[in-house]
């Protein structure tokens, strides 16, 4: 079989991973990135296509008669016309739950950054301020304890559950708001408004749907504590960036930590770039080396299962 990888550079840093893992299934061609006009010429005779963010439309499928399988280096599959793929008999498989530990780790990197102010103190020390201090312990920048703070987790999938577990381990008061009522949940479960109003840290782990798009808006932000911190590692479009910028600049909330934006890579004119007390990381929460190795193995195993007639992680 001919296998084409359309955006291999989204999977590796330098050459720390190899596409050779897929050679057991056939001939492999791996492209760093692929523009929309390059998709059909590159996959027109391929049976298997692997991608992360490249859009595969009805028109592309119609132009590629040999295509039988689309594998995603991602959990989300909104870049694939899955319904039409099903009509064409093309199997689409995603990769779920590979990034649980890494994303939860990044959430707490944000929380620890905000509470312990490590970056701020390092900068202060290196600028000579500790040297000039008359006291052995120099702490003009407020530090707070995590224990006892309320962590509101929006969404209770694998990542939300792991974030809640870590919050509990830190002694936080964990509350959950999710679309469906979880069974045997060891944490307080409440509606979204209650979770928002009580949060010291409000963290989003929900999928992007019509109901969650722009859910972080002026109304929600107006119901948060002025001292609250918002964290988004889910999908960028969950946040209305204009409303969040206004809330940060006016002091309606204390800070925001974002790993995702509505447009990625970040647009030079995004309002979030200059917002007060806003920390932005470039969609890195999933990108730990161990996480990417796990993802690669899931995608490889998905192909193996499909070849054996028992597809797993099928989304269509």
VOTI-986617 format. One record per residue: x, y, z of N, C-alpha, C in turn. Coordinates in steps of 0.02 Angstrom, whole numbers, plus 32768, in hexadecimal, padded with zeros to 4 digits. Atoms other than C-alpha are relative to their C-alpha. Layout:
REM VOTI-986617
XYZXYZXYZ
...
This chain:
REM VOTI-986617
802A7FC48000800080008000802B803F8000
7FDE7FBF7FFF803380B47FE47FE4802A8037
80127FD77FC68031811F8080801F80457FF8
7FE77FBC8006804081DC80797FF180268041
80077FD67FC5805E824B8111800580497FE8
80057FBE801E802B82FE80EA802080388029
7FE47FC97FD7806D8364817E802A7FE38039
7FD580227FD080F7830281D4802180318030
7FDE7FD17FD4814683A0821C7FD68011803D
80297FF37FC680B183B18291800B7FCA8036
7FF680387FD280EA830F82E480447FFE8020
7FBD80097FE681A28328830280248043800A
7FD57FC67FF3822283A3834480457FED7FE5
7FC48016802182B6839A82D17FF27FBB7FE2
800A8045801782C982E182AC7FFA7FD0803A
8003802B7FC5829C829B83567FD07FC57FF8
802A8039801182188228830980097FED7FB7
7FF880178045821B81C0826B7FBF7FE27FE5
803C801F801E818E819181F3800B7FB77FEC
7FF18045801481E480E981D87FD47FCD8023
802C802D7FDD816C809C82567FC87FE77FD2
80378013802C80EC809681C780167FD57FC5
7FE88025803A815B803A814C7FEA7FB68001
801980457FFE81197F9281887FBF7FF87FD9
80408004802380767FBE81318006800F7FB6
7FF87FF0804680BD7FF7808B803280377FF3
7FD37FCA80158119807F802D7FEA8042801F
80117FC37FDA8120812180918020803E7FDF
7FE87FBE8014812F81D480517FEB80328035
800F7FD07FCA813B825980D8801380467FEA
7FF67FBA80118127831280B17FFE802A803F
7FFC7FD57FC581558398812E7FBE8024800C
80427FDF7FFF80BA840181087FE37FFC7FBB
802280058040803983FF807E7FCC80387FFA
80317FCB800B7FDA849380387FC17FE27FE0
803E801C801C7F24847C7FFF80077FE97FB8
7FFA801280467F54847A7F48802F7FC57FF4
7FD2803880077FD983F57F667FE37FBD8016
801B803D7FE27F6683777FBB7FF27FCA7FCB
8014803280327F1D83207F22803D7FE47FDA
7FC6801D80237FC183117EC080297FD0802C
7FD7802A7FD4801482C37F587FDD7FBF8015
8022803C7FE77F8C82467F877FD47FDF7FCC
8031801880317F3382227EE380027FB57FF4
7FFD804980097F70816D7EDC800D7FDB8042
7FF2801E7FBF7F82814C7F987FC37FDC801B
803680237FDC7F1C80CD7FFA7FF6801B8046
80027FE87FBB7F48811680A4801C80478002
7FE97FBB7FF57F5781CF80D18001800D804B
7FF97FED7FBB7F97820B8179800B804B8004
7FF87FB87FFA7F8782BF81B27FEC80168046
80137FE17FC07F70833282467FCB80357FF4
802E7FC8800B7F1E83D382097FEC800B7FB7
80117FF680467F1683C3814C7FB67FEF7FF5
80478009800E7E6383D4810E7FF67FCF7FC7
8011803180347E1E833F80AD7FB680067FF1
80457FF080127D7F837180527FE27FCA7FD2
8024802B802F7CFD83177FE8802380017FBC
7FE17FF980427D52835B7F4B80437FDB7FFE
7FC080237FFD7DFB83177F827FF57FB47FFD
800D804880017DB2826A7FA47FEA7FE97FBB
8016801280437D5D82697EFA80397FFE7FCE
7FC77FFD802D7E0482907EAA80347FC9800F
7FCF80327FEA7E5D82007F037FDD7FBC8005
8029803E80027E08815C7ECE801D7FC68029
7FE380387FDB7E8280EB7F2A7FFB8008804C
7FFF7FF07FB97E6A813E7FD37FCF7FD38027
8029802D7FD97E2A80C280558003800E804B
7FF77FF67FB87E69810180FD801F8044800D
7FE37FC17FE97E8981AA8150800F7FFA804A
7FEC80047FBA7EEA81A881F3801580458018
7FF27FBE7FE47EF78240826380337FFD8038
7FD17FF57FC87F89827582D17FDF80308031
80267FD17FD77F0682C8833F7FC27FDE801A
804180167FE87E6982AF83A47FC980207FD7
80327FDD80287E068332834380017FE97FB8
8005801680467DC7830582967FD5802E7FD7
802A7FD080247D6C83A2825F801E80157FBD
7FE17FF180407DE883B481CE7FF07FCB7FCB
80118035802F7DA28316817D7FB47FFF7FF7
80488009800D7CF8830681287FF07FB6800E
800880457FEB7CD48268818B7FC17FE07FE4
803E801C801B7C228253814D80097FE97FB8
7FF5801380467C578253809780327FC67FFB
7FD180387FFF7CE881E180BF7FDB7FBE800C
8027803C7FF37C6B816481067FD97FEA7FC2
8023800F803E7C0581708065802E7FDE7FCD
7FCE801B80307CA38149800280207FC08019
7FE1803C7FE47CD180B880748047800C8018
7FBD7FEF7FE77D6B811380B47FFD8003804C
7FFD80027FB77D9480ED81698028803C8019
7FDC7FC97FE17DC8818281D5800A7FEE804A
7FF080117FBA7E208160827B802880388020
7FDB7FCD7FDB7E5B81DD82FC802A7FE08037
7FD680197FCA7ECE81CD83927FEC80248040
80177FE27FC37E7F81ED843A802A7FEE803C
7FE4800C7FBE7EC481FA84EA804C7FF68001
7FB7800680007F7B820184B8802180388028
7FE07FC57FE37F9982AD85057FE980108046
801E7FF27FBF7F40829E85AD8033801A8032
7FCF7FEC7FCD7FDA82A7861C802280427FEE
7FDC7FC480158032832D85B67FD6803F8008
802B7FC57FFC7F9E83A485AE7FF180118049
800C7FF47FB87F75838E8667803E801E8020
7FC17FE47FE6802D83B0868E8006804A7FEF
7FFA7FBA801480268452862B7FCF802C8027
80307FDA7FD87F89848A8687801E80128043
7FE37FF17FBF7FE6847C872A804180277FFB
7FC87FD2800B808184CD86E17FE680488001
801E7FBE8000800F856386C47FEC80158047
80177FF07FBD7FC3855B8772803C800E802E
7FC47FF67FD6806E854B87C5802380407FEC
7FE27FC2801780B185D887597FDD803C8020
80257FC77FE58026864A879480088006804C
7FFF7FFD7FB7802F861B884C8046800C801C
7FBC7FFC7FE480EC860C8865802B80377FE1
7FE07FC780218123869687EB804B7FF47FF4
7FBA8012800B81C5863B87C08021802D7FCC
7FE27FD7803581E2869B871E800D80478018
7FFA7FBB7FE881C587438773803B80078030
7FC97FFC7FD0823D871E880180447FF37FE1
7FC0800B802482C386D9878E801680407FDE
7FF07FC1802382BA877A8728801680358033
7FEF7FCF7FCD82BF87E387C780467FF4801C
7FBE80117FE483568786880D803880127FCE
7FCC7FF5803283B78793876A8008804A7FEF
7FF97FB7800A8395884E876180218022803C
7FDB7FE57FC783EE886488097FD68015803C
802B7FE77FCA83588885887A800C7FDA8042
7FF380257FC1838087F988F780418018801F
7FBF7FE97FE78433883689057FF880418028
800A7FBF7FDF83F188E089397FD17FFC803B
803080077FCA8378889A89B8802280008045
7FE380017FBD839B88BC8A717FEF7FC08026
8018803C7FDD834488178A9F80147FC27FD8
7FEA803E8021837887648A7A7FC97FE47FD2
80388019802882CB873C8A337FDC803A7FE1
80197FC68025828D87B189AD7FC07FEA7FDA
803E8018802081D5879B897C7FCC80377FF6
80317FCB800D81808839893B7FC87FEA7FD2
80338018802F811F87D488B97FD57FCD8025
802B802D7FD98088877E890980047FB77FE7
80008048800D809186BF89137FC37FE38024
803A801F7FE17FF98654893680077FB48000
800280497FFE7FDC859F89677FC87FE67FD3
8033802180287F7E852A88F37FCB7FDF802D
802D80247FD47F3384C789827FC7802E8018
803A7FD97FE97E84850189AD7FDF80297FCA
801E7FDA80377E67855A89077FCD7FD37FDB
8033802680257DD08527889E80157FFA7FB7
7FF0801180457DF884D287F97FC07FE97FDE
803C801280257D6384D0878380157FE27FBD
7FEC8025803C7D7A844E86FA7FC37FFA7FD3
80388002802F7D0A84638661800E7FCA7FCD
7FF4803A80297CFD83BD860880217FCA8029
7FE880367FD57D1E8314865780117FC27FD9
7FE3803780257D6F82AA85D380417FEA8022
7FC2801B7FE17E18825785EF802C8038801B
7FD57FC97FE97E7582FE85FC7FE08023803C
80227FE17FC77DF3834E866D80057FD7803F
7FF9802C7FC67DF982B786DF80468003801E
7FBB7FFE7FE87EB682BD86EA800F80438021
7FF77FBE7FE17EB58378870E7FDF80028045
802380027FC07E36835B879880287FD88033
7FD7802A7FD37EA382D087E3803C8027801B
7FC67FD97FEB7F3B834187E67FEB8039802F
80197FCB7FD47ED683CF88317FF27FE78046
800D801F7FBF7E9C835D88BC80417FF18025
7FC080107FE17F4F832588DC8022803F801C
7FE47FC17FE87F8083DC88F17FD6801F8038
802A7FE67FCA7EF583F389717FCE80347FE9
802F7FCF80197E85845A89007FB87FE7800A
8047800F80007DC88461890A7FEB7FF87FB7
800D800E80477D99840D88657FB57FFC7FF4
8046800680167CF0842988127FFF7FF47FB5
8005801680457CB883E2876C7FC0801A7FE1
803B7FF180287C42842386E780097FDF7FBC
7FF98026803F7C2283B286527FBC7FF67FE1
803F800580257B9E839285CE7FD37FC9801B
802780387FE67B6882EB861480167FF28048
7FF1800D7FB97B6082BA86CC802D7FC38006
7FD380397FF97BF7824D86F37FEA7FD18037
801280337FCE7BDC81AB875280397FF88032
7FCF800D7FCB7C35818E87F8803880358001
7FCF7FC980007C8B823887EE801280138047
7FED7FF07FBB7CF0825A888C8002804B8010
7FFC7FB87FF77CE4831688747FBA801E7FFD
803F7FDD80067C59839488837FF0800E7FB7
80167FF280447BF683A087E17FCB80368002
802F7FC87FFF7B9A844187B97FF5801A7FB9
800C7FE180417B5684A9872B803880307FEF
7FC97FD580197BC7851986C3800380428026
80007FC07FDE7B9285BB8716801F7FFC8045
7FE480097FBD7BBB857987C3804B7FF47FFD
7FB8800D80077C6385378789802680407FF1
7FDF7FC180147C8E85DF873B80048030803C
80027FD07FC97C5A864787D2802D7FEE803A
7FD880167FC77CBA85DE885080497FF57FF1
7FBC801380147D5985C387EE803580328015
7FC17FDA7FFB7E038601882480287FF37FC1
7FE2801380407E4485A3878C7FCB7FDC7FD8
8034801B802B7DCD857E86FD80227FE37FC2
7FDA802180367E1384FE86827FD27FD97FD2
802D801D80327DC284C285E1801E7FC27FDF
7FEC8040801E7DCB840F85A27FC57FE17FDB
803C801580257D3184068534800E80017FB5
7FF77FFD80487D2283E3847A7FE380407FE3
801D7FC780227CFC846D83FE7FC17FEA7FDB
8040800E80207C45846483CE7FDB80427FF5
80287FC380097BBE84DF839C7FEF80208044
80127FE77FBE7B9384EE8455803C801D8026
7FC67FE87FDA7C4585098494802780377FDB
7FDC7FCB80257C82857F840A7FEF8044801F
80097FBE7FE37C9C8629845A7FDF7FFF8045
802180057FBE7C5C85EB85028021802D8033
7FDD7FD07FD57CE1865385587FF680457FE1
80137FC0801D7C9286FA85347FF880348038
80057FCA7FCF7C6E879F858B7FD37FED803B
802E80137FCA7BDC875685EE80237FD18031
7FDE802F7FD37C4186C48632803880238026
7FC87FDE7FE07CDA872F86567FE880318035
801D7FD37FCF7C6B87AB86B17FE97FDE803F
801680267FC57C3387218727803B7FE18026
7FC5801C7FDE7CE586ED8756801780308037
7FE07FD67FCE7D3F872C87F08034802C7FDF
7FCB7FD5801A7DB187BF87D080457FE2800A
7FC080207FF07E3C8754881A800A7FBE7FDA
7FFE804280207E1886BE87AA802F7FFE7FC4
7FD3800C80397E8B867387267FDD7FD07FD1
801D802A80347E4B8629868380367FDA7FDB
7FD1802A80247EA58598862E7FDC7FDD7FC7
801D802480387E808554858180357FD77FDC
7FD6802D80267ED884BC853B7FD57FD47FD2
802E802980287E40847A84DB800280137FB7
80017FE680447E1884D6843A7FFC804C8003
7FFC7FB77FFD7E3B858C84137FBC80227FFA
803F7FDF800E7D8C85B483D57FCF7FFB803A
802980007FC37D44858B84817FFF8047801D
7FF87FBD7FE37D7E863B84AE7FF080367FCC
80087FC280277D3E86DF8468803B802C8012
7FC07FE07FEF7DE98730845E7FF8804B800D
800C7FB97FF37DA887E284567FE4800B8046
801E7FF97FBD7D3F87CA84F380347FF18036
7FCD80117FCE7DCF87778550803480378006
7FD07FC87FFF7E478803851F7FE5803A8029
801F7FC97FDB7DCD888485637FFE7FF1804B
800580147FBA7DB688228605804480048022
7FBD7FFD7FE37E7288168621801780498006
7FE87FBB7FFF7E9888CA85F57FDB802C8032
80277FD97FD07E0D890B866580027FE48047
7FFA801C7FBD7E38889A86F77FC37FD88017
803B80287FEC7D95883786F380157FBB8019
7FE1803D7FE67DFF879A870A804A800D8008
7FBB7FF37FEF7EB08789874980317FEE7FCA
7FCF801880307F07872786C07FE17FCB7FD4
80148037802C7EF686AD8630803F7FDC7FE7
7FCB802A801C7F64861E85F47FE07FDA7FC6
801E801E803C7F4285E3854280347FD87FDA
7FD48028802B7F90855684DF7FE47FFC7FB9
8022800380417F158567844E7FDF80437FF1
80227FC480177ED285F883E87FD37FEE7FC6
8030800F80367E468603836980247FF87FBE
7FD98006803D7EC5861D82DE80467FEA8012
7FBD80197FF27F6685B882E080247FF17FBF
7FD87FD87FD17FF285E482C57FDE80428011
801E7FC27FE87FC686828325800680377FCC
80007FC7802D7F95871682BA8024803A8021
7FDC7FC77FE3800487B082D27FD180338020
802E7FCD7FE57F69881882F77FCE7FE38031
802E80197FCE7F1587A683758000802D803D
80027FD47FC67ED9880E840980217FE1803D
7FE380217FC57F1D878C8483804A800F8008
7FB87FF77FFF7FD087B58455801680378031
7FEE7FC87FD57FCF885884B87FD48005803E
802C7FFD7FC67F4E882D853D80287FFC8041
7FDE80017FBF7F80884A85F37FFC7FBA801F
7FFF803D7FD87FB387B4865B7FE87FC47FD8
80138037802B7F9D873D85CA803E7FDB7FE9
7FC8802A8014801786AE85B17FE87FD27FC8
8013802A803980108656850880397FD17FEE
7FD080328019806A85B684D87FE77FE77FBC
8014800E8046806B857E84207FE77FB97FF4
8020804280087FFB84E3842C80327FC8800F
7FCC80307FED8080848084897FEC7FCE8036
8013802B7FC8801C842A851280037FB67FEF
8001804680158014838984AC80447FE77FE9
7FC5800D802980C6838F846A803B7FE28024
7FC880237FDF8131833584EB80177FC57FD5
7FE58036802A81A382B684987FDB7FBE800D
8021803F7FEF8154822484F67FB87FFE7FE5
80457FFB801980A7826184C37FFD7FF37FB5
80008009804980D48267840B80127FB97FEC
7FF18048800D812181B984117FC17FD6800B
803F80247FF3807F817A845E7FCF800A7FC7
802D7FF18038801B81D183D580147FD97FC2
7FE78024803B80888185834D7FED7FB68004
801080467FF7806C80D883947FB57FF37FF9
8049800780077FAF80F3839E7FEC80027FB6
80117FF980477FA6812B82E880177FC17FDA
7FE7803D80208010809682B37FD37FC48010
802B80387FEC7FA5801C83157FBA80067FE1
80407FF780227F07806982CB80027FE27FB9
7FF9801C80447F47803B821D80017FB48004
7FFA80487FF97F747F8C82567FBC7FE0800D
8042801B7FF07EC77F6F829F7FD280047FC3
80297FF9803C7E747FB2820180127FCB7FCC
7FEA8033802F7EDC7F3E81937FE67FBB8014
801880417FE67EA77EAD82037FB47FFB8002
8048800380037DF17EDA81EA7FDD80138040
801D7FEE7FC07DD67F1B829A801480488012
7FEA7FBA7FF57DE87FDA82907FEC80188045
800F7FE17FC07DF380378334800A804B7FFA
7FFF7FB780017DE080F0835B7FE2801D7FBF
80217FEA803E7D7180FC82C07FCE80378011
802C7FC77FF17D1481A282BA7FC780087FCE
80367FF980327CA3818682237FE07FBC7FF3
